[in-house]
Amino acid sequence: MLSSNSTAPEARFLVPGTVPAPADQQESARVYLIANPLIRESPAWPGILADLTKRIKGATFATYADLFTSNADYRARWAGVTGQFAGAVVIPRPTGPRLMLGLAAVREATDISAAGKPVLIHSRKGLFRWAQADIKIHGKSAGRFRAELVITGDAR
């Protein structure tokens, strides 16, 4: 268990293709899942969690809903909680062939990546590194700007 004064454990196993230490020799890493509430509330969510649990061995997952009670709570505490995570996984909303995110999700992924933590993108084709994504900002849709992820390279 991490104390409040410790940093998140190294997330070597967040890098696809690496083998984690045996379960009795590793500290569970906390991974932040960046996902739209519509995805978290969809019938697909249990399958996404099962896939991530299989792909990222030994991780425990946390979402916005697990950490924050309101948007005001999020705004007040977001900067302070980013250091608690070993890394993050972005779960974009597929819209046809596109992978879409809200700008808050882009900010969360960027903040965690800027802290030197690995950020992966989960898609039907596998896991990709955040650095493999080009971000295209689209105009307002339903009053909000949206970001499209265009992923280059192969899944890990």
ZIHUUR-V246629 format. One line per field, one symbol per residue. phi: phi as a letter, one per 30 degrees, with the letter a starting at -180 (. if undefined). burial: # if it has 24 or more other C-alpha atoms within 12 Angstrom, else .. Layout:
phi->???
burial->???
//
This chain:
phi->.dddcccddecedddejccddeedcbcdcccdccbdedddcdddeedddddddddcdicccbbeddcbcadddeddceedcdddcdlbbccdcdbidcccbddddddddddddddicdbcccbdckcbdeddccccdcddbhibdbccccccicdc
burial->.......#########...#......##########..##.......##..#..##########.............#..#############.....########.######...#######..#####..#.#..........######.....
//
